[in-house]
Amino acid sequence: MLTIRLARIGKKKKPFYRVVVIERTRPRNGRVVELVGTYDPLKKPAEIHLDAERIGPYRILSIVRG
């Protein structure tokens, strides 16, 4: 089963995340199915970029299964 979650790619004390679609059983930074956006919590306000075209099919799958 697939899930949408954050994968950390930043340095120590400087977090930066990718929003990814990944198999639920894989580790946080494991092999991803697709990269769908980014999240930067250090900017004020926090900056989130999501690609609606890429995230759409996975949202529909989670609604149907959920």
RAQUIZI-V103204 format. One record per pair of residues at least 24 apart in sequence whose ideal C-beta (glycine too) atoms are under 7 Angstrom apart, sorted by sequence separation. I is the first residue (numbers start at 1). J is the second residue. If there is no record, write none. Layout:
# RAQUIZI-V103204
i->I j->J
i->I j->J
This chain:
# RAQUIZI-V103204
i->16 j->40
i->7 j->32
i->15 j->41
i->15 j->42
i->14 j->42
i->2 j->33
i->19 j->50
i->4 j->36
i->6 j->39
i->21 j->58
i->4 j->58
i->2 j->58
i->2 j->61
